[in-house]
Amino acid sequence: MASPPQDSDMLEHTLCTTASQEEGAPHPVSKRQLKKLQRQKQWEDQRELRKIKRKEKRQKRKLERQSQTEANVCSDSRKRIRRDVVPSTLRLFIDCSFDNLMASKDVKKLHKQIQRCYSENRRAMHPVQFYLTSHGGQLKQNMEENDKGWVNWKDIYFQSEHYMKLAKTEDLIYLTSDSPDVLDELDETKAYVIGGLVDHNHHKGITYRQALEHGIRHAQLPLGSFVKMNSRKVLAVNHVFEIILAYLEKKDWKEAFFSVLPQRKGAVPLEGEVVTDGKHNGQGEDKEDDDLENDSSVDEATEL
């Protein structure tokens, strides 16, 4: 251990004196003492450096504590959010029985829309019982080629069977804009069907005709009661899906529509109120929506 520190200049003078004594002075300093003096001088010379290092270590520990605190807060927030999640008993079927009516590029668009539905359902406060029915053909092949992780998706049911085999006839309601019936509210004991079709309006009314053929109830969402749109009332599968999730949380159709409908649709309230939701002031569209838009995957899928 070094002796009590001395002034650096004094130590240097001592070292010089010691050196001169070694050259011929009657009382030379031993090598051991000389090394000790050299270490002491080095200690003094590095005093400022040590102060800087101590300061850096204190700052590093402070940042680590802050980071840990923030991580704990985020973890607690996520836990609180997850505790608030209450799954809905509502069943939501995406009817994939139109596989043979779509071109390959449109099947890819449908796949992306389904990915979005899955993602939104996993984040929802009231996730629905999510089914893909008549799952097979081009769609399944596209998923296996471009999204191998789909086999590990949770909280979703992949069914090769038609939706008619998965629910009672009296529980089924097909969502289609051609229906004369308007849906006032959602019944969480029912199974709602969304047509999984991207066909650019080549098969207009096909979902309504299918509902009639199967003898099941049909309805359109009350879009016309709340929303004025510049474009056709044709929305992507994921938009219909998200509107239903939003309604389950907000219990208000108007809020549900305007929290989901994309800005490009030109959706405005019928009474001309200003909508402040992020998706309509250009702030709420996330990357996933941008990817869908750029890929034209929201051109058409189903009608409300």
N, C-alpha and C positions, 0 to 999 in steps of 0.2 A: 504494500500500500504506500502511496506517495506521501512524503512529509507535508506539513501544512504549506499551502501555496505562498510563494513570495512574489514580489514584483518582478515582472519579466526582464526588465533592464538590469536589475540587481543580479538576477540569476545568470544573465548573459555575461555580466562583469565577473561573476564568480567563476564561471566556466573559463573565461579568458585567463583569469589569475591562476586557476588550477592548471591550465595548459602551460603557462609560463613556468610554474613551479616544477612541472614534469620535465621541462627542458633544462633545469639545472638548479632550481630553488632547493634549499636545504630541507624543506618539509613537503615533499610531493603528496598529492591526493591519490588514493588508490583508484583502480579502474572501477571497482564496485561503487565507490562514492561518485565518480564521474558519471557513470550510467544513471545513477539515482538523480543527479542534478539535471542531466539531459531529459529524463522522463518528466521531471518537475517543470522544466521549461516548456516541454511539449504540451503538458497539461494546461499551462497558462496560455499558451498560444492558441489553444483550441477552445478556450472558454466561450467565446461568442458563438462558435459553431455548435457547441453543446446546448446553448440557450435556444438557438434556432431549432435544433432537433427536438428539444423538449416541447417547444411551442407547437411544432408540427404534430407531434404525437398526441398532445392534448386536443388539438383541433380534429385529428383523425378520430379519436375516441368520442368526441362530441358528435361528429357527423354519423358515426356508427350507431350511437344511442338514438339520434333523431330518426335515422333510417329504420331502426328496429321498432321505435314507437309508431312511426307511420305504417309500417308493415302490420303491426298488431291492430292498429285502428282499422286498416283496410280489411284484415281478416275478420275482425269483429263485425264490420259492416256487412261483409259477404254472408257471415253466419246469420246476422239478423235478417238480411234479405231472404236467405234460403228458408229461415224459420217462418217468414211471412207467406211463402209460397203455399197455395192451396190448390192442388190439382182439381180440374173440373171433371165431372162425369160425362160431359158432352163428348160424343164420338164424332170425329171429323174424318170422312173418307175422301181420298183423292182417287177418283175413278180413272184407272189407266187402261180401260178397255178400248181406247181409240187408237191404239198403237199403229194399226195398219193404215190409218188415215193420215199419218204424218210423215213428212220427209225427214231424212236423217238430221238435218240442221235444226228442225223444229223439235225433234226428240231431245237434242242437246239442250235447247232452251228450256224445255219442260224439266229436264234433269236439274238445271240450275235453279229453277223456281222451287223445286222440291227441296233442294239443299237449303234455300232461304227459309222455307216453311219449317224445316227441322231445326234450324238455328234459332228462329224466333220462338218456337215452341219451348225449346230448352231454357230460354231466358224469361219466359212469360211468368207473370204472377199467378195465373190460373191456366197452366198448360192443359191442353185437351188430350183426349185419347186418340192418338194419331195413327191412321191406317192408310197404307197404299194397297189398293185392291186391284185385282187383275194384273199383278206385277209380273212382267215377263217380257218376251219379245225384244224389240229394239231398245226399249228403255232400260231393261235389266242389263243387256249387253253393253250399252253405253256406260252405265254405272260401273260395271266390272272393268271396263277398259280405262275409264277416266277418273274413277273415284273408288279405289279398292277398299277404302276405309268404311264404306257404307255398311258392310257386314257387321261392323262393331257399333253402329249407331244404337243409342239407348232410347227407351221410351217411344218406340215406333214399331208398328206391326207391319211386316211385309207379307202380304197375302196374295197367293196366285189365284185364289178364288174370286169370283164376282161378288160385289158388295151385297147382292140379294141373298147370298148364302151366309152372310156374316151378321145379319140383323133381321129382326122381325119386320115384315112389310109395313105394319102400322107405325113403326119407329123411324122409318126412313123419310127424309125430306130432301129432294134434289133442288139445289140452288141454281136457278136459271132466270135470265132477264125476260124470257118469253112467257114466263108464268103470269097469269092474271092476278095471282095472289101475292100480297105484300107481307113480308115477315115483320111483325111488330116487335117481337122479342124472341130470344133464344130459349128453348126448352132443353135443359141440360140432361134430360132423360132420353133425348132423341139422338139419332145419327144423321148428320147432315153430309150431303154428298157434293163435292166440287168436281166438275168435269176436267179431267187432266188432258186438255186438248189445246195445242197451239197450231192453228190452221189458217190464220189470217182471214177468217170469216168465210172460208170455202164451204163450210158445212153449217150454215146458220140454222139455229133451232134444233140441232140434233139432240142436245141434252134434254130439252123439253119433250121432244117426241119419245125419247127413251123412257122418261118418267111416266108418260102416258101408257106406253107399251107394257111397262112392268106394273102398272096400277099403283104407283106410290105417290105420295104427296109431293108437291113442288111449290116453290115460292121464290120471289126475288127479294134481295135486300132492299130496304127503303131508301135507296140512294136518291131517287127523284124527289123525295120529301125534304131533303136537306141540302142537296148539292146541285149546283149548276156547273156543267163541264163543257169545255170547248171541243173536246173530242167525243168519240162514241163511248157509250157506257160499257166498254169492254175492258176488263181488268185482268191482269195476270193471276194465275193460281195463287202465287204468294201474297198478292194484295188482298184477295178475298180471305185467305187464311188469316192474315194479320188483322184485318178488320174484325173478324170474329174474336180473335184473342183480345183486341183492344176493347171490344164491347163487353166481354166477360169481366174485364178489369174496371172499366169506367161506367158501365151500365147506362151509356148514353150513345145513341147512334151517331149523332152529329160529331161529338168528340172523337168517336172511333174512326169515322170517315176521314176527318181532317188531320188525324194523327198518322194516317197511313197513306192516303192518296198522294202520288208524286206530283211535284210542282208542274211537270211538263203536261199533265192532264188539264191544267187550267181550271182546277176545281175551286169554286168560290161558293160561299153560302147563298142560298136563294134570296135572303133578305138583304144581301149586300154588306153584311158585317165584315169587319177586318179580321182575318184569321192570323193569330200570332204564333201558331205552332211552328217549330223549327223547320219542318219539311216544306213549309210554304214560304219561308223567308230566306231560303237558300242555305240554312245552317244545319238542317237536320238530316241531310242525305249522306249516308255513310258509304264507305268504299264498296260494300257488298251491293248496295243499290246501284252505284255507279257502274260496277261490273255488269250488272243485269242490263242497265240502260245501254251501255256501249255495245253489248252483244245483241241488242234488239230483242232480248228475251222477254220483254214485257209488251211486245207488240200485241199479242192476243193470247188468251188461254181460256177464259170463261167469261160469261156475261152475267151481270147483276140485274 
